[in-house]
């Protein structure tokens, strides 16, 4: 760990790993911030099972955020420092309950602070459902890559792939697949094709996030062992089907249309994984003043540098 990172950690009023019982499982959570008086941001990462960019291994890595907020970094059960086999008994509700437990534990530590959620992709499913259940305990949400419905299997994805250089045999397989018959093999195929042939995940014209910085920071983390770093990608979600089966059939239209707390959705303009078009339509049709939408140009589903700047801006705005 370099001197600059050590100084950042030393200057934080709080920088500590906690062990919480979440959903009946003991899990490690990093809480870090320059001042105990700052608003709290609980981060809900994507995947399921991909704790990037914010994870328990990120102590001292994001001073822009920890100088302004108390950041709560949770590697959800099954990945990172909380690696665990996620079998098909796990459901979306299981992780909603864990998130509610985390919210309760954080509230005990900071009874007078405002608490917000920041979510990405799969985490946005959790933030939507938890904000419905705990609207009196959460002050607001900023979500990136918000999932609403028709994940992967929709006309927008097919039309975009048809305009790409995807081989016909692969496109034919995708066209024959739907949310009822999709196996992990077909899901991997459609994901890899969207990555390779479209800007759905990463926009080729956008400013990239400094992934080398993140990887180096995690490898030199004072809290991660190499097995924890490895479990960012190869982890307990391998072989799990139950969560994806639910996700493909999820429809959060009513939940999001009726949010009772400030809920800001930030989307990349070429994101068709969690369709930006659908998000924009939902916000415009909801007539709900709590629901806001912002679009970031030259950005796909994965947050690039411009998206991270917009996320910080909207987190700063929502806590004012």
C-alpha positions as CSV (number, residue, x, y, z in Angstrom):
1,X,0.0,0.0,0.0
2,X,1.5,3.4,-1.0
3,X,2.0,6.4,1.2
4,X,-0.7,8.4,-0.3
5,X,-3.4,5.8,0.3
6,X,-2.1,5.3,3.8
7,X,-2.5,9.0,4.5
8,X,-6.0,9.0,3.1
9,X,-7.0,6.1,5.5
10,X,-5.2,7.7,8.5
11,X,-7.1,11.0,7.9
12,X,-10.5,9.4,7.8
13,X,-12.4,9.6,11.1
14,X,-13.9,6.2,10.4
15,X,-12.2,3.4,8.4
16,X,-13.2,0.1,9.8
17,X,-14.3,-3.5,8.8
18,X,-17.5,-4.5,10.6
19,X,-18.9,-8.0,10.8
20,X,-22.7,-8.0,10.5
21,X,-25.3,-10.7,10.6
22,X,-27.1,-10.2,7.3
23,X,-29.9,-12.6,6.3
24,X,-28.5,-15.1,8.8
25,X,-25.0,-15.0,7.4
26,X,-22.0,-13.3,9.0
27,X,-20.6,-10.8,6.5
28,X,-17.8,-8.3,6.4
29,X,-18.6,-4.7,5.5
30,X,-16.2,-1.7,5.1
31,X,-17.3,1.7,6.4
32,X,-15.1,4.6,5.6
33,X,-15.5,8.4,5.7
34,X,-13.6,11.5,6.7
35,X,-16.3,12.7,9.1
36,X,-18.8,10.9,11.1
37,X,-21.2,13.8,10.5
38,X,-21.4,13.2,6.8
39,X,-24.4,11.5,5.1
40,X,-24.1,7.7,4.6
41,X,-24.1,6.0,1.2
42,X,-24.7,2.3,1.2
43,X,-23.4,0.8,-2.1
44,X,-25.2,-2.1,-3.8
45,X,-23.0,-3.5,-6.6
46,X,-23.9,-5.3,-9.8
47,X,-23.6,-8.8,-11.0
48,X,-25.0,-10.7,-9.3
49,X,-21.6,-11.2,-7.7
50,X,-19.4,-8.5,-9.1
51,X,-18.3,-6.0,-6.4
52,X,-16.9,-3.3,-8.7
53,X,-16.1,-0.4,-8.4
54,X,-16.9,-0.2,-4.7
55,X,-15.9,-3.2,-2.6
56,X,-14.6,-4.1,0.8
57,X,-11.1,-4.1,-0.7
58,X,-11.3,-0.4,-1.6
59,X,-10.2,1.2,1.7
60,X,-8.5,4.5,0.9
61,X,-9.1,4.3,-2.8
62,X,-11.8,6.8,-3.4
63,X,-11.1,10.0,-1.4
64,X,-13.5,12.0,-3.5
65,X,-16.3,10.0,-2.2
66,X,-15.1,9.3,1.4
67,X,-14.3,13.0,1.9
68,X,-17.9,13.9,1.3
69,X,-19.8,10.8,2.4
70,X,-19.6,7.9,4.8
71,X,-19.3,5.1,2.3
72,X,-20.5,1.6,3.1
73,X,-18.9,-1.0,0.9
74,X,-20.5,-4.5,1.0
75,X,-19.4,-7.5,-1.0
76,X,-22.7,-9.2,-1.3
77,X,-22.8,-12.8,0.0
78,X,-21.2,-15.1,-2.6
79,X,-18.4,-12.8,-3.8
80,X,-15.3,-10.9,-2.8
81,X,-14.4,-11.1,0.9
82,X,-17.9,-12.7,1.6
83,X,-17.5,-15.5,-0.9
84,X,-20.0,-18.3,-0.4
85,X,-21.7,-20.9,-2.6
86,X,-25.0,-19.4,-3.8
87,X,-27.2,-22.4,-4.6
88,X,-30.6,-22.3,-6.2
89,X,-32.3,-21.8,-2.8
90,X,-31.3,-18.2,-3.0
91,X,-33.8,-15.7,-4.4
92,X,-34.0,-11.9,-5.0
93,X,-36.0,-11.7,-1.7
94,X,-33.0,-13.3,0.1
95,X,-30.8,-10.4,-0.9
96,X,-33.5,-7.8,-0.3
97,X,-33.6,-9.1,3.3
98,X,-29.8,-8.9,3.6
99,X,-29.9,-5.3,2.4
100,X,-32.6,-4.4,4.9
101,X,-30.5,-6.0,7.6
102,X,-27.5,-3.9,6.5
103,X,-29.6,-0.8,6.6
104,X,-30.6,-1.6,10.2
105,X,-27.0,-2.2,11.3
106,X,-25.9,1.1,9.7
107,X,-28.7,3.0,11.3
108,X,-27.6,1.7,14.7
109,X,-24.1,3.1,14.1
110,X,-25.3,6.4,12.7
111,X,-28.7,7.1,14.2
112,X,-28.7,10.8,13.3
113,X,-27.2,10.7,9.8
114,X,-29.2,10.7,6.6
115,X,-28.8,7.4,4.7
116,X,-28.9,7.0,0.9
117,X,-28.4,4.0,-1.4
118,X,-26.2,3.9,-4.5
119,X,-26.8,1.0,-6.8
120,X,-25.6,-0.4,-10.1
121,X,-27.3,-2.9,-12.4
122,X,-28.4,-6.0,-10.3
123,X,-28.0,-3.7,-7.3
124,X,-30.7,-1.4,-8.7
125,X,-33.2,-4.2,-8.3
126,X,-32.3,-4.3,-4.6
127,X,-32.5,-0.5,-4.3
128,X,-35.9,-0.4,-5.9
129,X,-37.4,-3.1,-3.7
130,X,-35.7,-1.9,-0.5
131,X,-36.8,1.7,-1.1
132,X,-40.4,0.4,-1.3
133,X,-40.1,-1.6,2.0
134,X,-38.0,1.0,3.9
135,X,-39.1,4.3,2.6
136,X,-39.2,5.8,6.1
137,X,-35.5,4.8,6.7
138,X,-33.9,5.9,3.5
139,X,-33.5,9.5,2.4
140,X,-32.9,8.8,-1.3
141,X,-31.4,6.6,-4.1
142,X,-29.1,7.1,-7.0
143,X,-29.2,4.2,-9.4
144,X,-27.0,3.5,-12.4
145,X,-28.0,1.0,-15.1
146,X,-31.5,0.6,-13.6
147,X,-33.1,-2.7,-14.4
148,X,-36.8,-2.5,-15.0
149,X,-38.0,-5.4,-17.2
150,X,-37.4,-7.5,-20.3
151,X,-33.7,-8.0,-19.4
152,X,-31.8,-9.1,-22.6
153,X,-34.7,-10.5,-24.4
154,X,-36.5,-7.6,-26.1
155,X,-36.8,-6.0,-29.6
156,X,-34.3,-3.3,-28.8
157,X,-31.5,-5.9,-28.2
158,X,-32.5,-7.9,-31.3
159,X,-32.6,-4.8,-33.6
160,X,-29.2,-3.6,-32.3
161,X,-27.6,-7.0,-32.9
162,X,-29.2,-7.2,-36.4
163,X,-27.4,-4.0,-37.3
164,X,-24.1,-5.3,-36.0
165,X,-21.5,-7.7,-37.5
166,X,-22.7,-10.6,-35.4
167,X,-22.5,-14.0,-37.2
168,X,-25.9,-15.2,-38.4
169,X,-25.7,-18.5,-36.5
170,X,-25.2,-16.7,-33.2
171,X,-28.0,-14.3,-34.0
172,X,-30.3,-17.2,-34.8
173,X,-29.6,-18.8,-31.5
174,X,-30.4,-15.6,-29.6
175,X,-33.6,-15.1,-31.6
176,X,-34.8,-18.6,-30.6
177,X,-34.1,-17.9,-26.9
178,X,-36.4,-16.2,-24.5
179,X,-36.8,-15.6,-20.7
180,X,-38.5,-19.0,-20.4
181,X,-36.0,-21.2,-22.1
182,X,-32.7,-19.4,-21.6
183,X,-29.9,-21.4,-20.0
184,X,-26.6,-20.1,-18.7
185,X,-25.0,-21.0,-22.0
186,X,-27.5,-18.7,-24.0
187,X,-27.1,-15.9,-21.4
188,X,-23.3,-16.0,-21.8
189,X,-23.7,-16.0,-25.6
190,X,-26.0,-12.9,-25.6
191,X,-23.8,-11.1,-23.1
192,X,-20.6,-11.8,-25.0
193,X,-22.2,-10.7,-28.3
194,X,-23.5,-7.5,-26.9
195,X,-20.0,-6.8,-25.5
196,X,-18.2,-7.7,-28.8
197,X,-20.6,-6.3,-31.4
198,X,-22.3,-3.4,-29.8
199,X,-21.8,-0.5,-27.4
200,X,-24.4,-2.0,-24.9
201,X,-21.8,-2.6,-22.2
202,X,-18.8,-0.4,-23.0
203,X,-19.2,2.5,-25.4
204,X,-16.0,2.6,-27.6
205,X,-16.1,6.4,-27.8
206,X,-16.5,7.0,-24.1
207,X,-13.8,7.9,-21.5
208,X,-12.8,4.6,-19.8
209,X,-12.6,4.2,-16.0
210,X,-9.1,3.6,-14.8
211,X,-9.4,-0.2,-14.3
212,X,-5.7,-0.6,-13.8
213,X,-6.0,1.7,-10.8
214,X,-8.9,-0.4,-9.4
215,X,-7.1,-3.7,-10.0
216,X,-3.8,-2.5,-8.5
217,X,-5.7,-1.0,-5.5
218,X,-7.5,-4.3,-4.8
219,X,-4.4,-6.3,-5.1
220,X,-2.6,-4.1,-2.6
221,X,-5.6,-3.7,-0.3
222,X,-5.0,-4.0,3.5
223,X,-8.2,-6.0,3.8
224,X,-8.2,-8.3,0.7
225,X,-6.3,-11.5,0.4
226,X,-5.7,-12.9,-3.1
227,X,-8.6,-15.3,-2.7
228,X,-10.9,-12.3,-2.1
229,X,-9.6,-10.5,-5.2
230,X,-10.1,-13.7,-7.2
231,X,-13.7,-14.0,-5.9
232,X,-14.6,-10.7,-7.5
233,X,-15.1,-12.7,-10.7
234,X,-14.8,-16.4,-9.9
235,X,-17.0,-17.0,-6.9
236,X,-20.0,-18.6,-5.3
237,X,-22.4,-17.5,-8.1
238,X,-21.0,-20.0,-10.5
239,X,-23.7,-22.5,-11.4
240,X,-26.5,-20.5,-9.8
241,X,-29.6,-20.3,-11.9
242,X,-32.3,-19.2,-9.5
243,X,-31.4,-15.5,-9.5
244,X,-31.1,-15.2,-13.2
245,X,-34.4,-17.0,-13.7
246,X,-36.0,-14.4,-11.5
247,X,-34.2,-11.5,-13.0
248,X,-35.3,-12.3,-16.5
249,X,-39.0,-12.2,-15.4
250,X,-38.6,-9.2,-13.1
251,X,-40.8,-6.2,-13.8
252,X,-40.2,-3.1,-11.5
253,X,-42.4,-0.7,-13.5
254,X,-45.0,-0.3,-10.7
255,X,-42.4,-0.2,-8.0
256,X,-40.4,2.5,-9.6
257,X,-43.4,4.5,-10.9
258,X,-44.6,4.8,-7.3
259,X,-41.4,5.5,-5.3
260,X,-42.1,7.7,-2.3
261,X,-38.5,9.0,-1.8
262,X,-36.1,10.8,-4.2
263,X,-34.9,8.3,-6.7
264,X,-32.4,9.4,-9.4
265,X,-31.6,7.1,-12.3
266,X,-28.4,7.7,-14.3
267,X,-28.2,5.8,-17.6
268,X,-25.7,5.4,-20.4
269,X,-27.1,6.5,-23.7
270,X,-26.2,3.2,-25.4
271,X,-27.2,0.9,-22.6
272,X,-29.7,-1.7,-24.0
273,X,-28.9,-4.2,-21.3
274,X,-30.9,-2.2,-18.7
275,X,-32.7,-0.3,-21.4
276,X,-32.2,3.5,-21.2
277,X,-35.1,3.9,-23.6
278,X,-37.4,2.0,-21.1
279,X,-36.1,4.0,-18.2
280,X,-36.8,7.3,-19.9
281,X,-40.3,6.3,-20.9
282,X,-41.1,5.1,-17.4
283,X,-39.9,8.3,-15.8
284,X,-41.8,10.5,-18.3
285,X,-45.0,8.5,-17.9
286,X,-44.9,8.2,-14.1
287,X,-45.7,11.8,-13.3
288,X,-43.8,11.2,-10.1
289,X,-41.7,14.1,-8.9
290,X,-39.6,11.8,-6.8
291,X,-38.3,10.0,-10.0
292,X,-35.6,11.7,-12.0
293,X,-33.6,10.6,-15.1
294,X,-30.3,11.7,-16.5
295,X,-28.5,10.3,-19.5
296,X,-24.7,10.2,-20.0
297,X,-23.4,10.3,-23.6
298,X,-21.0,7.8,-25.0
299,X,-21.7,5.4,-22.2
300,X,-23.0,1.8,-22.0
301,X,-24.1,-0.3,-19.1
302,X,-20.7,-0.3,-17.4
303,X,-19.9,3.0,-15.8
304,X,-17.0,4.9,-17.5
305,X,-15.2,8.0,-16.3
306,X,-18.1,10.3,-17.4
307,X,-20.6,8.1,-15.6
308,X,-18.6,8.1,-12.4
309,X,-18.4,11.9,-12.4
310,X,-22.1,12.1,-13.0
311,X,-22.8,9.6,-10.1
312,X,-20.7,11.8,-7.7
313,X,-22.6,14.9,-8.9
314,X,-26.0,13.3,-8.3
315,X,-25.0,11.9,-5.0
316,X,-23.9,15.4,-4.0
317,X,-27.1,16.9,-5.3
318,X,-29.4,14.4,-3.6
319,X,-27.9,14.9,-0.1
320,X,-28.3,18.7,-0.2
